[in-house]
């Protein structure tokens, strides 16, 4: 019985992954309405169909419901991994969230971006966390949790150590 639910969910996961990487861009509100419609159809079919020969009428919307749930779940998780930093060097404002950690040649700080103050526009970040490295000097050692920083940089993903299949 659980396999009958797992198969459409797994197919939905693969479909969601395909849609995400092919930039088909199915809006989340359409997925939400589809889920609600399928639940309503399931309830109506469950209450009205009592004949054994029509039992498949309940299975089809159930299959579609788990398919759409798998697709939505995958899209939500994949959208959380999207890195949308600006490609050019930009001014950022951030708050240090953890105690700065002293490394051999630098100081590592975990920070949360607040926004980009700019005279033309202001791009609002949604709780993006970044790792900031500072040289070991008097200003770097004075950093504390809760300090607000204004810095100019081109943010990028951390690079792996040369292994192309290495986990990021």
Residue pairs with C-beta under 8 A, 6 or more apart in sequence:
4 59
4 63
5 62
5 66
8 62
8 63
8 64
8 65
8 66
8 67
8 70
9 66
9 67
9 69
9 70
10 70
11 67
11 70
12 66
12 67
12 68
12 69
12 70
12 71
12 72
12 73
12 74
13 70
13 71
13 73
13 74
15 67
15 70
15 71
16 70
16 71
16 72
16 73
16 74
16 75
16 78
17 74
17 78
18 24
19 25
19 26
19 71
19 75
20 74
20 75
20 78
20 79
26 71
26 75
28 72
28 75
28 76
31 68
31 71
31 72
31 75
32 72
34 68
35 65
35 68
35 69
35 72
38 61
38 64
38 65
38 68
39 65
41 61
42 58
42 61
42 62
42 65
45 57
45 58
45 61
46 58
49 55
49 57
49 58
83 157
85 128
85 154
85 155
85 156
86 116
86 123
86 154
86 155
87 154
88 154
89 152
89 153
89 154
90 116
90 118
90 152
90 153
90 154
90 155
91 116
91 117
91 118
91 150
91 151
91 152
92 113
92 116
92 150
92 151
92 152
92 153
92 155
93 113
93 114
93 115
93 116
93 117
93 148
93 149
93 150
94 111
94 112
94 113
94 114
94 130
94 132
94 148
94 149
94 151
95 111
95 112
95 114
95 146
95 147
95 148
95 149
96 109
96 110
96 111
96 132
96 143
96 144
96 145
96 146
96 147
96 148
96 149
97 110
97 111
97 112
97 129
97 145
98 109
98 110
98 145
99 144
99 145
100 107
100 108
100 109
100 134
100 140
100 143
100 144
100 145
101 107
101 108
101 109
102 108
102 136
102 141
103 133
105 135
105 136
106 133
106 134
106 135
106 136
106 140
107 133
107 134
107 135
107 136
107 140
107 141
107 143
108 131
108 132
108 133
109 131
109 132
109 133
109 134
109 143
110 129
110 130
110 131
110 132
111 129
111 130
111 131
111 132
111 149
112 127
112 128
112 129
112 130
113 125
113 128
113 129
113 130
114 125
114 148
115 122
115 123
115 124
115 125
116 122
116 123
116 125
117 150
130 155
131 158
132 149
132 151
134 140
134 143
157 168
158 168
160 166
160 168
